[in-house]
Amino acid sequence: MHSDKFAPVVIDAPVADHFIAQAPVNTRTIQELDAAHYLHPFTDSKALASRGSRVMVKGEGIYIWDSEGKRLLDGMSGLWCMNVGYGRKSIADAVYAQMQQLPFYNSFFQTTNVPAVQLAAKLVEISPPQFNHVFFTGSGSEGNDTIVRMVRRYWDLQGYQDRHVIISRHNAYHGSTMAGASLGGMSGMHEQGGMIAGIVHIGQPYYLEGGKGKTPEEFGIEAASWLEQKILEIGADKVAAFIGEPVQGAGGVIIPPSTYWPEIQRICDKYGILLVADEVICGFGRLGYWFGSEYFGIQPDLMTFAKGVTSGYVPLGGVLVGDRVADVLIEKGGEFNHGFTYSGHPVACAAALENIRIIQEEMLVERVRDDIGPYLKQKFEALADHPLVGAAQACGFVAGLNLVQKKAANVHDCVPFDAKLEVGMVCRGHMFSNGMIMRAVGDRMIVAPPLVMTHAEIDEMVALIRVCLDATLTDITQRGWL
Ligand SMILES: *Cc1c(COP(=O)(O)O)cnc(C)c1O
């Protein structure tokens, strides 16, 4: 086992001072009320009720605490969003001040508000030069709904009423509204409630899945060529846009080969198709750039954002609209019949402004690019020597590893576990009980930690992951699964 190489991991740190001024939480009462009334997202409610939810009560830095006083290292940044870490009083102060000043006003009636304007200008400042306009929503899903309506309107306004098809990818995640779920490539979501018309999917650029016998660079070009094939199959005059996450998040941290995105850009340019980057995870420093498309060297026409824009302190999303689209919408469009009550919500925008101020002041984007990103890559990818790990990759501040039954020198020759065993869930259980939050996507274990991690905290996290991999190995050996 490898755990002896590392300093012992302190899992249950004292937490008493973190519960100051909080009413004591009766875990059982909360769990019972939770089971009785609260339908959780993406959850089997019956199964959860029999087990009981874990009640989260407190966050500080990279840690969260549950109602039993157990501390967990939050390797998932909440849900890919807690970029500046928990417990930022200055964001709470900014929100409180804005709530007292003007808690809400809409932007529908030829009215605006100061934080929304300031945030729009800030987003334009930090984004690539082609972006000069912002449309605000309340979430990433609403941002992608806005994308669908906006790209179709863009083509309508130029007389191309047939040009409505949007191409996305299998195993993409673009949210959970009707348009978001349809754009996403999750069959489990399509099966429940169907899909909106005019959205089609191509394969994902997942080297471990499809790259056997090829170099990553060759595979990247091949995966991009599926876009051109699909365009030719549908007819370029029918295709409005291509949408993708720079690195697929919820699909399991699928990091495309370096050749993929430039080739996608070339194909979109060749056929005049709008390129949309869903930056909901990759934006705001996650890959060591303000936006993930900058990491891959592409120039999208539209970018969806959410999550890291406020570090999840308050819900906010939106679309950065490039000049190509904005010029048509504004000059020819007349009224755009689209918007949300909370578009440009002043409190959410105030939270975002303070969040971005922190990211800039603490140089978190540069830190991920030059310091903690490379350090995480070095430490995390070394987990590939573990007997259960077939491959481990990191990119910026996201990382994933594959649990395999039998390792091989060539990643494509590793033998996977029978999916029915749900080894990823077994591993996730060991992570939780050892104080580590790591997500399982099938048998791929993923992290996307807060961007404020120190080297020591990265060491602690990777050591903890190794302890939990060891525990998983012992467990599944005892179950006879190896
Ligand atoms: C989370 C996510 C969304 C959806 O955002 P919500 O705020 O949950 O609606 C969209 N796209 C990507 C890439 C995401 O990770």
The ligand as a Gaussian input file, in Angstrom:
#p B3LYP/6-31G(d) Opt

LIG

0 1
 C      -23.950000      22.848000     -14.219000
 C      -23.887000      23.010000     -15.685000
 C      -24.939000      23.589000     -16.411000
 C      -26.245000      23.918000     -15.772000
 O      -26.150000      24.931000     -14.849000
 P      -27.335000      25.100000     -13.740000
 O      -26.934000      26.332000     -13.010000
 O      -27.326000      23.839000     -12.917000
 O      -28.590000      25.251000     -14.481000
 C      -24.763000      23.822000     -17.748000
 N      -23.624000      23.502000     -18.360000
 C      -22.589000      22.941000     -17.712000
 C      -21.326000      22.647000     -18.445000
 C      -22.694000      22.653000     -16.355000
 O      -21.703000      22.053000     -15.713000

